[in-house]
Amino acid sequence: MSFLDAAELKALGLDSYGKNVLISRKCSIYGASRIELGDNVRIDDFCVLSAG
């Protein structure tokens, strides 16, 4: 499984995210500017995050 690196995570445009955040490259994210993630979050393959 491959996760986004720090630069890619920042480029997503999330509202905010904590420490130790792992997001799979195969995850789909919609409305990233309205999503906040806390510390110690892992989002695996084929998950969909949507903030309409």
N, C-alpha and C positions, 0 to 999 in steps of 0.2 A: 504494500500500500504506500502511496506517495502523498506527502502532505505539502501544502504551500510553505514556501520559505518566508522569512520576515518581510522582505520587500514586496512579495506577492500579497501577503496578508494586509499590509498597509495599503496597497493599491486597490484592494477590494472596495475601500471607501466605507467600511463599517463605522457606525456612530462611535463606538468604543469597544475595546476588547482588553481583557486582563492578561495576566502572565500565564505561560504554559498553555497556549491555545494551539490546537492542531486541527486543521481543516483539510480534508481530502481534496485532491485535485478533481475528483469525480463527483463532488457535491455541487448542487445547483443553488444559487443564492439570488433572490429577487428582492429589490428594495433594500439593499445593503445599508444605505444611509440611515435607515430607521431601525437597525438591529444593533443591540448591545450584548456582548458576551462577557461573562465574568472570568474568574481565574479557573485554571484546570479544566478547560473545555476541550472535548474531542468530538469532531463531527466526521463520520465515516462515509465511505462510498455510497452513492445513490441517495443520500439524504437531501431533502429539499427544505430550504429555509425561505420563507416568504413573508414580507412585511408590506402589506398593501396600504 
